[in-house]
Amino acid sequence: MDKIYKHSINFRLRNIAGNKILLGNEKAYTLNDTAVIIWNNINGRKNSSMIKEILVKEFNCEESIAEKDLNNFLNFLISINAIFESQVE
C-alpha cells in the first residue's frame, strides 16, 4: 500500500461553477470531497499510506474505510491513465 503516484500531464483539476472537475483525455469527471483530497495529495512524494492517514484525520473515519476509498479511487485514476506509479529517487 506504500506506492507513490504522480499525475499525468494530460489531467487537470478545475473548479467549475462550484464543482471540482477532473479534466483529461477529452473527458470530464466530477470529484467528491474525498477524491479531491486524494488528487491534491498525489504529488510524487506522498505514498498511499500517507494519503490514507490524511483521509482518516480529515474525515475522522476508520482506517479501513479510508483505505477502501483510497484504493477504489486510485484504481479508477489508473484505469483512465490519470496517474502513474512514480519511481522513488
Order of alpha helices (4+ residues) and beta strands (2+ residues): beta-beta-beta-beta-alpha-alpha-alpha-beta
